[in-house]
């Protein structure tokens, strides 16, 4: 497979997942601000922008939900926003048009065409719901029309790395805001995990178990450990281990942070959750850089070498 095609597939997976997860995170954030009249809106919005690695306005400028929605929801020129991620996903699908299925291309193209009419509704929840539905359709088409070959593994690899990163950011917002932030039940619902969590623990819910479910559950697709395992499996399928004494950089970063979560007591992780989630984000970033260097070396500079005399 050409490196440019592989790179486009990888970023389709990442951008669609980014749009979906950002919509879930913003939905929780806006809901909290609307329902809690004592919520410190400026503090909550600044914390969210910081967690999402977006510029935070100066202290003398009041930050509200409108600013956060503009930056993280409606900015078509930033791939970190929902709209920008959908635009970027469609552009990458156009570049890989000869590989992706017609159904997948038509779905991403239709989402791009519908985007202007869906942005800035009277209720932001309607926009977030539309984004989640479009992402779910993309995922369903991927599952049902993509052969389990390199095409599939690059799509899943991008999706899994982005999902681990975004779930870590979601948990960080809960840790930083404390009692002023969303409760664990709200976070579970935002991830579509509430019913699965209740079935797993048969109604004996607690904050520690809810956190552990989103962090460590090996069967729930949106937990961090599941996403990291999925990424590692895709990397192994793309390039099976030939050297029994070594392992590539991307798998090393992912395997190290996954083991760090799996083989430690949950309470030890929760004691310093923001730092632990920062480690997950750094590992995802390092793994993404390693994947880019290994499979997408198009950024290498060309050097002119004159004819030998």
N, C-alpha and C positions, 0 to 999 in steps of 0.2 A: 504494500500500500504506500502511495506517495505521502511524504511527511506533511504536506500542506493539507491533504485530505484527513489524515489522522488528527492533525491539530484542530481542524474544523469540527470533527466529530467530538473530540474531547471537550471543546468549548461549548458545543451545543448542549451537552449534558450538564456542564457547569452553569451556563446562563439560565437554562430553563429551571434548574433547581434553585438558583439564586433568586429568580423572580418569585417562585413559589414560597420559599422560606422567608424572604423579605416581606411578602404579603402577610404571612402568618404572624411574623414578629410585629409588624405595624398594626395589624388588627388587634392584637393583645394590648399594645401600647395605647392606641386611641380609645379602646374600650375602657381601660383603667382611668384615663383622664376624663372621660365622659361620665363614668359612674361614681367616681370619688370626688366630691366637691372640695375635699381638703388636700387633694394631691398637689404636690409642688410641681407645677407644669414645667417651669423653667429648668429645674434640676433634672427632672425625668427626661426632658428632651435633650439636654446637654449630655446626659449619660448615654442615651441611645446613640447620638451622633458619634460619641467617642468610641463606643463599642463597635460601631459599624465603620470605624476608621474614616469618618468624614470630618471636614473642617468644622470646628466649633466657633461660633461668633464670639467677639470680645465680651468681657463680663458686663459691660454697661449696656449691652444690647439684649433685650428680653427675647428669649427663644420660645416659640409656641408650637402647637401641633401643625399649624399651617406651614411653617418653615420646614418642619421635619417631613411633612407629606410632599412638599415641593422637591426637597433634596433626595429623599429615599423612594418616593413613589412616582413622581411625574416627570422627572428630568430625562428626556429622551437621549441626551448626549452623554450621560454618565452610565457606564456599564454596571455601576454599583447600585443603581436604582432599579425599580421594577420595570419601568418603561424602557430604560436603556438596555436592560438585560434581554427583554423580549426583542428589541430591535437587533441587538448583537446576535442573538440566537438565530433569527431569520437570515441575517447576513452570512453567518457561517454555514447555514443550510444551503444557501444559494451557491456558496463556493464549493460545497461538496455535493452538488446536485446530482452528479452521476453515480453517487454511492447511496444516498439516503432514498428511502422509498417515496413514491409519489404521495402516499397518504401523509407521511410525516412532513414533507415539504408543503403540501397544501394546508396542513394544520398550522404550521408556523407562519406561513404567509397570510392566512386568514386572520390569525391573532394580530399580526402586524397591521393589517388593513383595518381591523376593528378597534385598534388601540386609541386613536384620537377620539372616537365617540364614547369610549368607556372611561376616559380620564376625567377627573374632577366632578364626580357626581355629587348630588346633595348629601348622600350618605357614603363616606369612604368605604364602609363595609361592603357596599355593592361592588366597588372596584376590586377589593381584595378577593371577594368571592369569585368574580369573573376570572381573575388571574389564576386562582387555585384550580378552577374548573378547566381552564385551558392547559395548565401544566399537567393535570391528571389525564387529559385526552392525549397529550404528547407522550406521556409515560405508557399509556395503554397501547398506543400505536407502535411505540418502540418494542414493547413486549411481544406484540402479536405479528409484527411484519419484519423483524430484523433477525437474520441468521446469527447463530451464536458463534460468530467468527471474529476477526479483528474489528470489524465495524461495531459489533455489539460491545466488545470489551472496552473500546475507547469511549463510547457513549457512557457506559456504566462507570468507568473509572472517573470520568469528569464529574458525573452525578454524585458518586460516593464521596469523593474528596470535598466537594462543595457542601454536601449534606452534613458531614462531620464538622466542618468549619462553622456552618450556620447554626447547628444545634448547640455548639459550644458558645456562640455569641448569645443565643437565646438564654442559656443558663447563666451567662455572665450578667445579663440585665437583671435577672432575678436576684443574683447575689449582691450586686452593687446597690440596688434600690431597697433591698430588705423588705420590711413590712409595707413600705410605700409602693412596692412593685407588685406585679401579678402574683397571685398565689400559685401553688404547685398544681392545683386542680385546673386553673385557667391555662397554665402552660401545657398540661397534658392534653386539654381539649384543642389547643392551637396546633398541636402536632398530630391530631387525630388519634391520640394514644389513650384517651380516658377509658374507653370501654375495654380495650386490651389490658390496661393496667388493672381494672377492677376484676376482670376474669382471671388474671394471673394471681392476684392476692386475695380473691374471693371476698372483697369488701373490707378487708382489714388494712385500710389505707393509712399512710402516715407520710409526713414530708420527706423523711429519709428514704422510704421505699419509692416514692414518686421520683425523687432525684436519681436514685439508683436505677430506676427503670429507663429513664432517658439517657443515662450515662452508660450502663453496663449490660442491659438486656441483650442476649445473643440472638433472640428470635424476633424482636420488633424492628422493622426496617429503618425507623428513624432514630434509633439510639446511636450514640457515637461509636460504641464498640462494633455494632453490626455494620455500620457504614465503613469503618476502618477495615474490618474483615473482608467486606465486599471489594474494597479497593485493592487490598492485598491479593485476593483471589484473581482479580482481573490482571494485575501485573504479572502474576505467576503464569496465567494462561498466555499472555502476550509474549513472555520470554521465560520459558521454564529454566529452572536452575541447572546449569551445566557444570559449574564449578562447585563441588560439594563443600569447599572450604570458604566460599565467599558468597556475597549477596549484593545486589545492586543498591544504590543510594536511596532510591524512592522507597523500596520495601524496607530498608533499614530505618528510615524516618518513621514510616507508618507502624512498623512492628514494634519499635521502641516505645512510642507513645501509647500504643494499644496495650502492651504488656504492663506499662506503668499504671494504667487504669485497672486492668483486670486482676492483677496480683497484689493489690493493696487493699487494706480495709476501707470500706466506703466512708466511714466517719473521718478517716484521715484525709481523704480527698475533699470532703465537704468543709473541713476546717479552713481550707484556703482555696475555695472554689474558683475565684477569679484567676488566680495564678495557674491553677491546673488547666483551666480552659484556655488561657493564653498559651500554654505549652502545646495544647492540641492545635490551636490555630497556627502556631509557628511550624509544627510538624507538617501540617497540611500545605503550608506555603513552601516549605523546603522540599516536600515530595513533589509538588507541582513544578518547582524549578528543576528538579532532577529529571522529571518526565520530559520537560521541555528540552533539556540538554541532550537527553538520550534519543527521543523520537522526533523532535521538531527542530533540528539544528539549522533552520533557515536563516536565523539571525546572525550567523557567522559572517565575519567580514571577508570579502574577497581581496586577495592580494595579487597584484600583477607581478609575474615572474618573467623577465625577459628571456629571449632565446639565448641558450648557452653558446658562447663563442668558441 
